[in-house]
Amino acid sequence: MDIAWLTAVALVIACVILLVRYRLTAAENRSLYADIRELRDAKQGLEDQLAEKQRLRSALTETMIDPVFFVDAARIITFCNSAAKLLSKGIAESGRSLMESVRSYELDSIVDEAMRGQHDLPREITVNQRLYYVRLSVLAQAGVQTGAVLILRDISELQRLGRARRDFVANISHELRTPLTAIRLLVDTLRFSVDAAPDQRAHYLDQISTQVDTLTQLAQEMYDLSLIESGQVPMRMVSSSLSELANRVMERLKPQAERAGITLENHIPVDVNVLVDPDQISRVLSNLLHNAIKFTPDGRIRIFTVDRQPPSSSRLPGHDIAAQEDYITVAVQDTGVGIARSDLPRIFERFYKVSRARGHGGTGLGLAIAKHIVEAHGGHIWAESQEGQGATFYLTVPREEQ
Ligand code: ADP
């Protein structure tokens, strides 16, 4: 064999080897590319799933009015909803610490301790003067704490209602105890004074009757107040002459005023018409005039219309001054003992009595009832006074459009 022949054979063998290797590499590459594609698809699928879960979490938590925080093991926020942002005054966001966002050491340490396995934790915290109940769930993976989810429920209103209910019960029992004790005493006195003169016994019986009247009035006013408060007393608005309404109420109270040496004056112009429930507004005027008579040793009580707007403290949320243009302000003014500045903001509360010790009777519900009735008409009621210099009660009622 000559050299040329050998070289040719070697070249052919080399080419065959190269071809076989090329084929093999191409096949390997194809399967590699297929693997890469598969991996890429799987990654995209996982990313889509993650994005979907995040969208779902976001949608779920955004429908909640409770602030929700997701934090990692270092208590850095990984997610929070709009309510959480609101609670933190816009500071809370992913990447910020819980402490920096909510500025509550209590909350931060509750989360810290919960993640360290502590179970018996305080659950109520105060943030920005509101009380929150903390619901917390620790997140873990393969036995390692990776973070926590917290939901903060604002329980301030619940707490206020609980306190109001306790106060209400305490007030009722106080109001019941006074006449009941008096009746008990009078009954015992009667029982042990069998020899007492008939007029003496009649006197005791009169006193018992007065106390029973007080109890009956209390029960009735409590019932009325609860009906008005729960909106179960519909206001039947009728065009009415304000002056005539006041006259009728004054006629009824005239004997009581005369006995106390007080004159009643109605200065409401006869052409003023209002759109009110006449029975309910008469009740308001009656409560105000009745109080005025009770707390005026002598002098006069005047009722008149006046150009005056309610102070902001008496306004209901959403009721602005413009809306009050359709209202007329009525004043009931007396020359009596007046009300101390510190008591003025509280006299419309149920059972609030400035003068328990003065023994004027009364349940402390009259003004609370008046306030509810006036507000059910969209109006306002408030008082101005200086102790010792009489009091003026104002109320606004809807005008009848001409
Ligand atoms: P009461 O049944 O005790 O009169 P109200 O709710 O009508 O209850 O009044 C609450 C309190 O407001 C009264 O106990 C009294 O201390 C005070 N008050 C109301 N009207 C007057 C007034 N015209 N002058 C002085 N104090 C008043």
Residues whose N, C-alpha, C, O or C-beta is under 5 A from the ligand:
A	BS01	ADP	N291 A292 F295 G338 I339 I347 Y352 K353 V354 S355 G361 G362 T363 G364 L365 G366 L367 A368 A391
